[in-house]
């Protein structure tokens, strides 16, 4: 009886895959393989595609606005960080860059699960949010160590 709801939730999550491609486009821009105009058009198109997918999945009105705006702010923060600080050594940013893909893949499921569990403990929201953030970073780091790093080594050996 809940199959349509579950399917819709999975499709909504797929809308966020557009941001993996947006990150790739920004990397292409950073490495001067595409122009600023091309990057802006591609990232804007991917942002629109993501919003369109969410709309099709009945994420509408205020909810769509909030998600769309937060994603736009995330893109802006990423671009600012990339253009201002990427050429400098920064332990925190370098560490987050190292686990960026695992972080992307686990943050939603692990983050929401942690928040849901922490909410039941009665902790203040701020404490729950910081705790969930630390749990997500730890899980992403763990996935990086046990899955991503060995996979990258295997790919290098195959080449």
N, C-alpha and C positions, 0 to 999 in steps of 0.2 A: 504493500500500500504506500510506502514511502519512496518507491523507486524513482518517480518523477522528481521529487525533491532532491534526492541524492544525485541523480544525473545532472540536474540543474546546478547543484553546488560544485560538481566536478567541472562543468563547463565554465562556470564563473572563475574557478581557479586557473583554467587554461588561458583565460583572458590576461593573466599576469605573465604568461610566457612571453608576451610581446616585449616585456622589459628586459629579458635576456638578450633579445635581438637589439633593443635600444642600447644596452651596454656594449654590444659588439660594434654597433655603428659609432658610438662614441670612441671606442678604441681605434676604429678605422680613422676617425677624425684626428685623434691624438697622434697617431702614427703617420699622419698626412697622406692617407690613401684616399680620403674623400674630402671635399671642400666643406667649409662651414655651412654653406647653403645646402649642400646635399645632406649633410648630417642633420641640420635643422628640419628639412623636409621629411627625412626618413623617421626621425624620432617623433616629430609631430604626427606623422601618419600612423606610427605604431601606437602612440598614445590614443589617437582617435579609434584605431582598431580595437584596442583594449576596452575603451568606453563603449563602443558599439556592441562588442560581445557581451558585456555586462548588461547593457540595455536589453538585448535579445533574451537574456536570462532573467528578466524582470527586476533587475537592480535599477530602480528609477527614482525620479524626484530628488528629494533631499539626500537620500542615501547615495545615489549616483554622484550627486554634486560633491559630497564629502569625500568619497573614494577618489573621484577624478581629481579634485583639488589636492588631496594628500599625495597622490601619485605625481602630480605636476610639481609639487614642492619637493618631493624626493628626487625627481629628475633635476630640478634646479640646484638643489644642494649637492648632488653628485657632480654636476657640471662645474659648479663653483669650486668644489674640492679638487676636481681634476685639473682645472685650469690654474688654480692658485697654489696648490700644495703638492701636486703630483711629482714635480721635478725635485722636490726636497726630500731628504730622508726624514721619516717620521715613524717612530716605532709603532704607535697605535694605528695609523692609517696603513702602514705596511703590513701589519698583522691582520687587519681587516681585509686588505686586498688579497692576502694569502688564502683566507677562508671565504672569499666572497661568493664563490659558486655554492659551496655547501651551506653557507649562510642563507643564500637565496632559496635553496631547496628546502631547508628545514624551518625557516623562521615562522611561516604561517601556521603549520600544523603544531610544531613544538611550542611556539609562542602562545597560541590560543589555548592549547591544552594546559600549559603551565598556568596561564592566567585564570582559566576556569577552575583548576584545582586550588590555586592560591586564594581565589575569591571566597571559597568555602571555609578558609581558615580564619577569616575575619581580620586579616592583616590590612593595614591602610593601603589604599590604591597605589600610592607612590612606592611603597616597599614591595608590593606585588609586581609592579611594573619593572622595577630594577632587578628583582629576583628572576623574573621571567626572561629579561634581557640577558642576564648572566647565564641562565640555563641554555638559552638559544645559542649563545656564543660558544659555550662549552660543547654542546652537541655538534655544532658546525665544525669546531676544531677537531673533535673526535672523528667525524665523518671524513674530514680532510686527511687525518693521519691513517685511518684504516681502509679507506676506499679511494679517495682522490689521488693521493700521493703515489700509492702502489700502481694505480691505473696509469698515471702519467709516466711512471718509470717503464711500465710494460710497453706503452706506446712508443717511447724512445728506443727501446730495444728492438721492437718490430721494424722500425724505420730502418 
